[in-house]
C-alpha cells in the first residue's frame, strides 16, 4: 500500500435497535477496516467489554474531553453521552486504514459538517419493520435489567 493513500470513513447510522452494531461487527471482520470504538457514559451491558465495545467513562471525564475538543463527534442519547475521539480516527486514516463507525444521526451530521479532507461514505440503516424494532428494544431493555 502506498504511504500516500489515506483511508476512508464509513458511517453506519440508524435508530437504536435497527442492527447497525451487528452489521459493523460483520464488516469489521474484513482486515481492511478498523472499527471506531466510542466513549460512553452509560454502564456496560452484561456482554460488553471496556475497550472492545466502548470505552466506558464517567460523565465528568466525558465533559472534560468535550471541553478539551477531543471528540470528532459526540451526542447525548437517552441521557447518556457517546463520542468518537479525533486522535484514533485520524491516526488510522493517515495510515491508510478505513474506519467504520457505529453512530447515530447526530454524530453522522457532526462528522459530515466538519468537511474533513477524507473520503466519507454514510449509510442509514432501517430496521426490517416497526414490530421487529420494538421487539429488539424490548429485549435489550430486559437484558440491561438482568
N, C-alpha and C positions, 0 to 999 in steps of 0.2 A: 504494500500500500504506500502510496506517495505520502511524504511527510506534509505536503501542502493540502491534502484532501481533508476537509473538515466533515464532521458528522452532521446528521440531521436530527431535528426534534420531531418526534411523532407523538401527538397527544390524542389519547382516547379519553373522551369525557362523556358523561351520561348522568342521569338522575341516580341517586343512591339505589342500589339493588338491581341495576339493569344488566350487570355482568361484565363491567369493564375490567375489574381486577382479575377475573378468570381469563379474559382474553389477553391481558397484559402478561400474565404468567405463561400462557401458551406461546405467545410471540417471543418472549424473552428467553425461551429455551434455545432460540437461534443465537449463536455466539456473536453475531454482529450487532446485537442490541444490548445496551445497558439500561436496566430499569431504574428510573429515578425513585429514590426512597424518600418519601415526605416525612417531615416532622409533624407531630400532632400532640395536642394536649389531652386527647381522650385516653381513657385507660385501655390497655390491650385486651382484646378478646381472648378467650381461652386458648385458641390455636395460634396466636400471633407471637412473633419473636422480635424483641427490640433489636433494631439494626438490620433486620431482614425484611419485615413487613412495613414497619415505620420506625422512626426514631421517636420514642415516647419521652416527652419532656413536660415540665411544669409550665403553667401559664406565665409565670414571671420570667422564666427563661425565654419563652416564645416572644413575649413583649420586648425583652432586651434585644433579641435578634431582629425584630421589626425595627426598633429604634436605631440599630447599627446597619440597617439596609442590607441584611444578609440574604434576604429572600428574593428569588426570581419572581415568585408569585406566592400569595397567601390569602386565606379567606377564613371566615368564621362560618361553620356549618353545624347546625344542630347544637349550638352552644359550645362547640369545641373548635380550636384553631387547627388549620392544616397549612403547610407551606413547604415549598421546594427551595433549597438553598442554591444560590447562584454558583458558588465555587465548584461544587462537584459536577454540576451540569456542564459548565463552560470547560472545565478540565477535560472531561470525556469528549466533548465536541471538538476541541482543539487537537485531540489525539486521533481524530477520525472515527470515533465511535458514534453510533446512532443512539440517541437517548429516547426511551419511550416513557411516557407519563401516564399515570392513572390519576387524573384530577377532575374536579368539577368544572362547570362552565365559567365560574368566576375566575379561577386560575387560568383557564384557557384564554379568556379575554385579556387578562393582565399580560400574559406572555405575548399574545398577538399584538397588543398595543405598544409593547416595548420596541417593536420593529428592529429586532436583533439581526445581525448580519449572518444568519444561519438559515438553512432550509427548514421550513416548518410545514408539517402536514397535520391537519386537525381532522379528527373523525368523531362524530357524535353517535353514540350507541343508544338505541332504543330497546326496551325490554320486549319480549315476544307479545305480551298483552298486559293490560291493567291487572287482570287476575293473577298472572304469574308474578308481576312486580309486587302486588300486595302479599302474596304467599311468601316470596323471598324475604321481604321486610319483616313480616310477622315471625318467620323462622329465625331471622337474625336477632330480633328482639328477644326471643326465647333463649337463644344461645348466649346472648350478652348477660342475661339474668342468672344463668347457671354457674 
